[in-house]
Amino acid sequence: MKVLNYERKPGAALISGYVNTTEKLSSRPTQQKNGKPVFEVIEPGAWRDALRRRGSMPVLLDIDHEHGAAYPCAQLVEDGIGLFLALQTSNRDLIRAAKRARGWSFEMADAKSYVKEDSRLGVLIRHIFGLDLLRVSLCVNLTPVYAATSVEVSAA
């Protein structure tokens, strides 16, 4: 993914990566239905619609929106791979956290979806084709629900 428009600032680092890769199954079930595990997959286009309503937002650490600091707003875009994030910062705590991060997480609401059984895997899959994006978080001490994420830090 091409980095979004950023003019490099002295002493700042660029934190970027994929918050979610569309069409990839969550790494663990997010719920149970009729005794069967339900995994999730975000469909292409779901992020694009969500970003029309809210295109940038602060980044949290470990999903702690009640006690954690919210760092500067990140730019988000959906491309052919998934939801890409870019954030330029000179905050040393955030840069250190990004270098240790296990990936990204996100909080969503009002998901538009349907559930379909995958007989090959023996699980139910919730296909999410619409959502409202509420928060994005770097996972440092937590494991992301979706494993297909990436975090890169370009040195200051």
C-alpha positions in Angstrom: 0.0 0.0 0.0 1.3 3.4 -0.9 1.7 5.7 2.1 -0.9 8.3 2.4 0.1 12.0 1.9 2.5 12.8 4.7 5.2 15.5 4.7 8.0 14.0 6.9 8.5 16.0 10.1 11.9 16.0 11.8 11.9 13.6 14.7 8.7 11.9 13.7 8.1 8.3 12.8 5.5 6.8 10.5 3.4 4.0 11.9 1.5 2.1 9.3 0.0 -1.2 8.4 -3.1 -3.3 7.9 -5.7 -3.2 10.6 -7.6 -5.9 8.8 -7.2 -8.0 5.7 -10.6 -8.5 4.1 -11.8 -12.0 3.3 -9.5 -13.5 6.0 -11.1 -15.5 8.8 -10.8 -14.3 12.4 -8.2 -16.3 14.3 -10.8 -17.3 17.0 -14.5 -17.5 17.4 -16.2 -14.2 18.3 -19.4 -15.8 19.5 -21.4 -19.1 19.7 -24.6 -19.9 17.9 -26.5 -23.1 18.6 -23.4 -24.6 20.3 -21.2 -23.9 17.3 -18.3 -21.5 17.2 -18.9 -18.4 14.9 -15.8 -16.9 13.2 -15.9 -13.6 11.3 -14.8 -12.3 8.0 -14.9 -8.7 6.8 -16.1 -8.5 3.2 -14.4 -6.1 0.6 -16.1 -2.7 0.6 -17.3 -2.8 4.2 -14.4 -0.6 5.3 -14.9 1.9 2.5 -18.5 2.6 3.5 -17.5 2.9 7.2 -14.7 5.4 6.3 -17.1 7.6 4.4 -18.8 8.2 7.7 -15.6 8.5 9.7 -12.3 8.7 7.9 -9.8 9.3 10.6 -9.7 8.6 14.3 -7.3 8.5 17.3 -5.3 5.4 18.0 -5.6 3.6 21.3 -3.3 1.1 23.0 -4.7 -2.3 23.9 -8.3 -1.2 23.4 -8.4 0.8 26.6 -10.7 3.7 25.7 -11.6 4.4 29.3 -8.1 4.7 30.8 -5.7 4.8 28.0 -4.4 7.7 26.1 -5.7 8.4 22.7 -2.9 9.2 20.3 -3.0 11.5 17.2 -5.5 10.8 14.5 -4.6 8.2 12.0 -5.6 8.2 8.3 -7.4 5.1 7.2 -8.2 3.8 3.7 -9.6 0.5 2.3 -7.6 -0.8 -0.7 -7.6 -4.2 -2.5 -6.0 -5.9 0.6 -8.0 -4.4 3.5 -8.0 -1.5 5.9 -4.8 0.4 5.8 -3.7 2.8 8.5 -1.0 5.5 8.6 -0.1 7.8 11.4 2.9 10.2 11.8 3.9 10.9 15.4 6.9 12.0 17.4 5.4 10.5 20.6 8.1 8.2 21.9 5.7 6.0 24.0 3.6 5.3 20.9 6.6 4.6 18.7 8.0 2.1 21.3 4.6 0.5 21.6 4.3 0.1 17.9 7.7 -1.6 17.7 6.4 -4.2 20.1 2.9 -4.5 18.8 1.3 -7.9 17.9 -1.0 -6.2 15.5 -4.2 -4.1 15.4 -7.6 -4.4 16.8 -10.8 -2.5 16.1 -14.2 -2.0 17.6 -17.3 -1.9 15.4 -21.0 -1.4 15.8 -24.1 -1.8 13.8 -22.6 -4.7 11.7 -24.6 -5.7 8.7 -23.9 -9.4 8.3 -25.2 -12.9 7.5 -24.1 -16.2 9.0 -23.3 -19.2 6.8 -22.1 -22.7 7.8 -18.8 -23.8 6.3 -19.2 -27.6 6.2 -15.5 -28.0 5.2 -14.4 -26.4 8.4 -17.4 -27.4 10.5 -17.9 -23.8 11.8 -20.3 -21.0 11.3 -18.9 -17.9 9.5 -20.3 -14.4 10.0 -19.8 -12.4 6.8 -19.7 -8.7 7.7 -20.5 -6.5 4.7 -21.2 -3.2 6.5 -20.2 -1.7 9.9 -19.6 1.5 11.8 -15.9 1.8 12.9 -15.7 3.1 16.5 -12.0 2.6 17.5 -8.7 1.4 16.3 -6.1 0.1 18.7 -2.5 -1.2 18.7 -2.3 -4.5 20.4 0.8 -4.6 22.5 -0.3 -6.9 25.4 -3.4 -8.3 23.8 -3.7 -10.7 20.9 -5.8 -9.4 18.0 -8.9 -11.3 17.0 -7.8 -11.1 13.4 -4.3 -12.4 12.8 -3.9 -10.9 9.3 -2.7 -7.5 10.5 0.7 -5.8 10.1 2.5 -2.9 11.9 5.5 -1.1 10.5 7.5 1.7 12.0 9.6 3.9 9.8 12.3 5.4 12.0 12.3 9.0 13.0 
